C-alpha cells in the first residue's frame, strides 16, 4: 500500500501520545520514502509547506529510536550479512552479500485445475527476481559474488549445460560487478566444434561478452565438472588473472545461504499477512541441490516448519540426498538430509529433455493460469507434483503448498520447434469487401 501526499521539509508523526519530527532536505526533484507497519488511521500527520512529495509505504518503519532510513540505492551494493537468529549457529557464516536481485519476490494463489480436495497451491515468483538474472540462481550469486569480490577476483569461472540458467545469470551478474566471466558449456559431440548459436540463454551470455568453452557430454562425463573448472582456472592463473570458481548451479555450502535467506523472506511475508497463515509443504525443482539444501534446513530451523518436497530433474534421489548432505555438513547443520526433505524423480527422458506430455502440460498451465514454466526445471517439478497428486490424492488433500518457481523462461526458446504443434488460435483476419477503404488512413509508425 502506498500513499503520496503533498508536503514539505518536515513532518510530524504522532502515535500513542508520542510526537516525532521527521525532516529532510529537498533538491529540485528529490523524494523521500518512510515506511511503517502501522495503519495510516493510527497516525496524526501534520505537514509544513505543502509543496513537495512525500511517500508513506506500509512495510517496516522503525520506532522513535530508529536510525535514518537506509539509502534507496541498494542495488548492486555490497552489504554486511546478518543471518536470521534461528540460523546464527550455522558455520561458517557469510560476511557479505551483493544486492543482485529484486526481492522480496511475490507470492500469489496459483489456480491450477484438478487439485485434490481442499488443496491450495501458492506460487513464490523467483522467476521474476530480476530480468537478465531472473531465477533462483540470483539468490546464490548474491553470496558467491560477495565472496569473489572479497577475495579480489577479477574474473569468474563456472560450468553448466548449453542452456544453463545459472551460467547466464552468472555472466550477467559478473559483468554488473565489472568482472569477466568464463563459461564451460556442455553440448553434444556433434556440435562441440560449431558456433553454439544465439538461442535463449546463449544470446544473453554472448551479448554481455562471456567467454565460452564448449565440451562434449562424453568428455564432461569422463573428466567431471570440478576437474574442468580447475583446468580453466589454472590456465587463467598462468595468464596473470585472479579467477574465482563457482560450481554447477552455484550449489556449494556458501550458495546454500541464498535459500536460507529466502525462507526468512517467506516468514516476513507471512507475518505481514492480514490473517494467520501457514504453508504445509514447499515444492521445488532440484537440479544441482543448493536450493533444496537451503530451503530444507531453513524450513526446519525457522518457524515455517513446512515439509520440503523436491522433484529432481537429473540424476536420481539417492544422488541428491548424498549431495545435499554434503552441503548441510559444510555449514555444520547437524541433520540428515533424508529427515528434512523428500526427493522424488521427475527427470523423465533426462536432463533438459522433454516428453510430449511434459511440454503439453507447460502449455496447458500457461493457458489456464498465465504462469509460464520452463521445460527443464519448474515445468518438470510441477508436472511431477500434479502426477503425484493424481496418483496419491489423500497425501495432498487439504494442504497449503508453496511452489517455488525457479525461473528459466529463456530455456523455452530451445524447445520452440518441439512445441510448435501445440500452438493454435491464429488466423488471417476476415475483412469484408464492403468495409470502407482509403489509402493512407491506417498510418504505420
C-alpha positions in Angstrom: 0.0 0.0 0.0 1.5 3.4 -0.9 0.1 6.8 -0.3 1.5 10.1 -1.7 0.6 13.4 -0.1 1.9 16.8 -1.0 4.3 18.3 1.5 7.4 19.7 2.8 10.5 20.0 4.6 9.3 18.5 7.8 6.7 16.0 9.1 5.2 15.4 12.5 4.0 11.8 13.2 2.0 11.2 16.4 1.3 7.8 17.7 0.1 6.8 21.2 0.9 10.2 22.6 4.4 10.4 21.2 5.3 13.0 18.6 8.3 12.8 16.4 9.6 15.2 13.8 11.0 13.8 10.6 12.8 16.3 8.4 14.6 16.2 5.1 16.4 18.5 2.7 15.0 18.7 -0.8 16.6 19.2 -4.1 14.5 20.1 -7.1 13.2 16.6 -7.8 14.0 14.7 -4.6 11.6 12.3 -2.9 11.9 10.6 0.5 10.1 7.5 1.5 9.4 6.4 5.0 7.8 3.1 5.8 5.5 1.9 8.6 3.8 -1.3 9.8 1.1 0.8 11.3 -2.1 1.6 9.5 -2.5 5.3 8.4 -5.5 5.6 10.7 -3.2 5.4 13.7 -1.2 8.4 12.6 -1.9 12.1 13.1 0.2 13.7 10.3 0.9 17.4 10.3 2.7 18.8 7.3 4.5 22.0 6.8 4.9 23.8 3.4 2.6 21.7 1.1 4.7 21.9 -2.0 6.7 18.7 -2.3 6.1 14.9 -2.5 6.3 12.6 0.5 5.8 8.9 0.3 4.5 6.6 3.0 4.8 2.9 2.3 3.2 0.2 4.6 6.2 -2.0 5.4 8.8 -1.5 8.1 9.1 1.9 9.8 11.1 1.8 12.9 10.1 3.5 16.2 11.3 6.8 17.6 14.7 5.3 18.5 15.3 4.2 14.9 18.1 5.5 12.6 17.7 7.4 9.4 16.1 5.3 6.6 18.7 3.5 4.5 19.7 4.8 1.1 17.2 3.8 -1.7 20.2 3.0 -3.9 20.9 -0.5 -2.6 21.0 -2.4 -5.9 24.5 -3.7 -6.8 25.9 -2.7 -3.5 28.0 -4.8 -1.1 26.3 -5.3 2.3 27.4 -6.9 5.6 25.3 -10.0 6.2 23.4 -10.8 9.4 21.8 -14.3 9.4 18.4 -15.0 10.8 18.5 -15.6 14.5 17.4 -19.2 14.0 20.4 -19.8 11.6 23.1 -18.0 13.6 24.6 -21.2 15.0 25.4 -22.5 11.5 29.0 -22.0 10.4 30.8 -20.6 8.6 28.6 -17.6 8.3 28.8 -15.4 5.2 30.3 -12.0 5.9 28.9 -10.0 3.0 26.5 -10.2 0.1 26.0 -8.2 -3.1 22.5 -7.0 -3.8 21.7 -8.5 -7.3 18.0 -9.5 -7.2 14.7 -7.7 -6.8 13.5 -9.0 -3.5 11.1 -9.9 -2.0 9.6 -11.8 -4.8 5.8 -12.0 -4.7 3.6 -14.9 -3.5 0.2 -15.4 -5.0 -2.5 -18.1 -5.4 -1.9 -20.4 -8.3 -5.2 -21.7 -9.6 -4.1 -25.0 -11.1 -7.0 -27.1 -12.2 -8.0 -30.6 -10.9 -6.3 -30.3 -7.5 -7.2 -32.8 -4.7 -10.0 -31.8 -2.3 -9.3 -28.5 -0.4 -5.8 -28.4 -1.7 -4.3 -24.9 -2.3 -1.2 -24.2 -4.3 0.6 -20.8 -3.9 3.5 -19.6 -6.1 6.7 -17.9 -5.0 7.8 -16.0 -8.0 11.5 -16.3 -8.0 11.2 -16.3 -11.8 10.9 -12.5 -11.6 13.8 -11.9 -9.2 15.4 -9.8 -12.0 15.4 -9.5 -15.7 18.6 -10.9 -17.3 19.4 -12.6 -13.9 15.9 -14.0 -13.2 15.5 -17.2 -11.3 16.8 -19.0 -8.2 20.4 -18.6 -9.1 20.4 -14.9 -8.2 20.0 -15.7 -4.5 23.0 -17.9 -4.5 25.1 -15.4 -6.6 24.5 -12.7 -4.0 26.6 -14.7 -1.6 29.1 -16.2 -4.1 30.0 -13.0 -5.8 30.3 -11.2 -2.5 32.9 -13.8 -1.6 34.6 -13.4 -5.1 34.9 -9.7 -4.7 36.2 -10.1 -1.1 38.9 -12.4 -2.4 40.0 -9.9 -5.0 38.9 -11.9 -8.1 38.9 -10.2 -11.5 37.0 -13.0 -13.3 34.5 -15.8 -12.7 34.6 -19.4 -13.9 31.6 -21.6 -13.9 30.1 -24.5 -15.8 26.8 -26.0 -16.9 24.7 -27.2 -19.8 24.4 -25.4 -23.1 21.2 -23.7 -22.0 22.3 -23.3 -18.3 20.2 -20.6 -16.5 23.0 -20.5 -13.9 25.6 -19.7 -16.4 23.5 -17.0 -18.0 22.8 -15.4 -14.6 26.5 -15.6 -13.6 27.6 -14.0 -16.8 25.2 -11.0 -16.3 26.0 -10.6 -12.5 29.7 -10.8 -13.1 29.5 -8.0 -15.7 27.4 -5.9 -13.3 30.3 -6.1 -10.9 32.9 -5.4 -13.7 34.2 -9.0 -13.6 35.0 -11.1 -16.7 33.1 -14.4 -17.0 34.4 -17.7 -18.4 31.7 -20.4 -19.1 32.3 -24.0 -19.8 29.2 -25.3 -21.5 28.3 -28.9 -22.1 26.9 -29.8 -25.5 26.6 -32.8 -27.9 29.6 -34.4 -29.6 28.2 -33.3 -33.0 28.1 -29.6 -32.0 31.2 -29.2 -29.9 33.2 -27.8 -32.8 30.5 -25.5 -34.1 29.3 -22.0 -33.2 26.8 -22.5 -30.3 24.4 -20.0 -31.8 22.2 -17.3 -30.2 19.2 -19.2 -28.8 17.8 -18.5 -25.3 20.5 -18.2 -22.6 23.3 -18.2 -25.1 22.1 -14.9 -26.6 22.3 -13.2 -23.2 25.7 -14.7 -22.4 27.2 -13.7 -25.6 25.7 -10.2 -25.5 27.4 -9.5 -22.2 30.7 -10.8 -23.6 31.1 -14.1 -21.7 34.0 -16.3 -22.9 32.6 -19.7 -23.8 34.4 -23.0 -23.9 32.4 -26.0 -25.3 32.9 -29.5 -24.0 31.1 -32.6 -25.2 28.8 -34.6 -22.9 31.1 -37.5 -23.2 34.2 -35.6 -22.1 32.2 -34.0 -19.3 31.1 -37.4 -18.0 34.7 -38.7 -18.1 36.5 -35.6 -16.7 33.9 -34.1 -14.4 32.9 -30.5 -13.7 35.4 -29.9 -10.9 38.4 -31.0 -13.0 37.2 -29.0 -16.0 36.8 -25.8 -14.0 40.2 -26.4 -12.3 41.8 -26.7 -15.8 40.4 -23.4 -16.9 41.3 -21.8 -13.6 45.0 -22.9 -13.9 45.1 -21.5 -17.5 43.8 -18.1 -16.3 46.2 -18.1 -13.3 49.1 -18.6 -15.8 47.8 -15.6 -17.7 48.1 -13.5 -14.5 44.3 -13.4 -13.9 42.6 -13.9 -10.5 39.8 -16.4 -11.2 37.0 -17.4 -8.7 35.3 -20.7 -9.5 31.6 -21.2 -8.9 30.4 -24.9 -9.1 27.5 -26.2 -11.2 24.3 -24.3 -10.3 26.1 -22.2 -7.7 25.5 -25.2 -5.4 28.0 -25.2 -2.6 27.7 -24.6 1.1 28.0 -20.8 0.7 25.4 -20.7 -2.1 23.1 -22.6 0.2 22.6 -19.4 2.2 20.7 -17.9 -0.7 17.7 -20.1 0.1 18.2 -19.9 3.9 17.7 -16.2 3.3 14.6 -16.9 1.1 12.9 -18.7 3.9 13.4 -15.6 6.1 11.8 -13.7 3.3 8.8 -16.0 3.2 8.4 -15.8 7.0 8.4 -12.0 6.8 5.8 -12.1 4.0 3.6 -14.3 6.1 3.9 -12.0 9.2 2.6 -9.2 7.1 -0.4 -11.2 6.1 -3.8 -10.0 7.5 -4.6 -13.4 8.9 -2.9 -16.4 10.4 -1.2 -18.2 7.6 0.8 -21.4 7.3 2.2 -23.5 4.5 2.2 -27.2 5.0 4.5 -28.0 2.1 7.2 -26.4 -0.1 7.6 -27.9 -3.6 10.6 -27.1 -5.8 12.7 -28.5 -8.7 16.1 -30.0 -7.9 18.8 -29.7 -10.5 22.0 -29.2 -8.5 21.0 -29.4 -4.9 21.8 -26.0 -3.4 18.3 -24.6 -3.5 16.9 -27.7 -1.9 19.6 -27.7 0.8 18.8 -24.1 1.8 15.1 -24.5 1.8 15.0 -27.7 3.8 17.4 -26.7 6.6 15.8 -23.2 6.9 12.3 -24.5 6.9 13.3 -26.9 9.7 15.1 -24.3 11.8 12.7 -21.4 11.3 9.1 -21.1 12.4 7.9 -22.2 9.0 8.2 -25.9 9.6 6.9 -26.8 6.1 7.7 -30.1 4.6 10.0 -29.7 1.6 9.3 -31.8 -1.5 11.9 -31.8 -4.2 11.5 -33.2 -7.7 14.9 -33.9 -9.3 15.3 -33.3 -13.0 18.5 -35.2 -13.4 20.4 -38.0 -11.7 18.3 -39.7 -9.1 17.0 -39.1 -5.5 19.8 -41.1 -3.8 22.5 -39.0 -5.5 20.8 -35.8 -4.3 20.3 -37.0 -0.8 24.0 -37.6 -0.6 24.9 -34.3 -2.3 22.5 -32.2 -0.2 24.0 -33.9 2.9 27.4 -32.7 1.9 26.1 -29.1 1.6 24.5 -29.4 5.0 27.6 -30.8 6.6 29.5 -27.8 5.0 27.5 -25.4 7.2 27.5 -27.7 10.2 23.8 -28.2 10.2 23.9 -31.4 12.2 20.9 -33.0 10.5 20.4 -35.8 8.0 19.1 -34.7 4.5 16.6 -37.6 4.5 15.0 -36.2 7.6 14.3 -32.8 6.2 13.5 -33.2 2.5 11.6 -35.7 0.4 13.1 -36.1 -3.1 11.2 -37.7 -6.0 12.4 -38.5 -9.5 11.0 -36.2 -12.3 13.7 -36.3 -14.9 11.7 -38.2 -17.5 13.8 -38.7 -20.6 16.8 -37.0 -19.0 18.2 -33.6 -18.1 16.8 -30.9 -20.4 14.9 -33.5 -22.5 11.2 -33.2 -22.6 8.4 -35.7 -23.3 5.4 -34.6 -25.4 3.2 -34.8 -22.3 5.6 -32.5 -20.3 5.5 -29.9 -23.0 1.7 -30.2 -23.3 1.5 -29.7 -19.6 3.6 -26.5 -19.8 1.3 -25.2 -22.5 -1.9 -26.1 -20.5 -0.7 -24.4 -17.3 0.2 -21.2 -19.2 -3.2 -21.1 -21.0 -5.1 -21.9 -17.7 -3.2 -19.6 -15.3 -0.9 -17.2 -17.2 2.1 -18.7 -15.5 4.9 -19.8 -17.9 7.0 -22.7 -16.6 10.4 -23.6 -18.0 10.7 -27.1 -19.5 13.9 -28.1 -17.7 13.2 -27.3 -14.0 9.9 -25.9 -12.8 7.9 -27.5 -15.6 9.1 -30.9 -14.7 8.6 -30.3 -11.0 5.1 -29.1 -11.4 4.3 -32.0 -13.8 5.7 -34.4 -11.2 3.7 -32.7 -8.4 0.4 -32.9 -10.3 1.1 -36.5 -11.3 1.7 -37.4 -7.6 -1.5 -35.6 -6.6 -3.4 -37.6 -9.2 -1.9 -40.9 -8.0 -1.9 -40.2 -4.3 -4.7 -37.6 -3.7 -5.1 -38.3 0.1 -1.4 -37.4 0.6 -2.1 -33.8 -0.6 -5.8 -33.2 0.4 -6.4 -30.1 2.5 -2.8 -28.9 2.4 -1.5 -25.5 1.6 1.5 -25.8 -0.8 4.1 -23.2 -1.7 5.6 -23.9 -5.1 8.9 -22.2 -5.8 9.1 -21.0 -9.4 12.8 -21.1 -10.0 12.7 -19.4 -13.4 14.3 -20.4 -16.7 12.0 -18.8 -19.2 14.8 -18.5 -21.8 15.1 -22.2 -21.9 11.7 -22.4 -23.7 13.3 -20.9 -26.8 15.3 -24.1 -27.2 12.0 -26.0 -27.3 10.2 -23.9 -29.8 10.3 -26.4 -32.6 9.0 -29.2 -30.3 6.2 -27.0 -29.0 5.1 -25.6 -32.4 2.4 -28.3 -32.9 0.8 -27.3 -29.5 0.2 -23.7 -30.6 -3.0 -22.6 -32.3 -5.6 -19.8 -32.1 -4.4 -17.8 -35.1 -6.0 -16.9 -38.4 -6.0 -14.3 -41.1 -8.5 -11.6 -40.2 -11.6 -11.7 -42.3 -12.3 -8.1 -43.6 -15.5 -7.9 -45.6 -15.2 -6.4 -49.1 -17.8 -3.8 -48.1 -15.6 -2.4 -45.4 -14.6 1.2 -46.4 -11.0 1.6 -47.5 -8.9 4.7 -48.0 -5.2 4.8 -48.9 -3.1 6.0 -46.0 -5.8 6.1 -43.4 -4.1 3.3 -41.4 -0.9 5.2 -40.5 2.0 2.9 -39.7 4.6 4.5 -37.4 
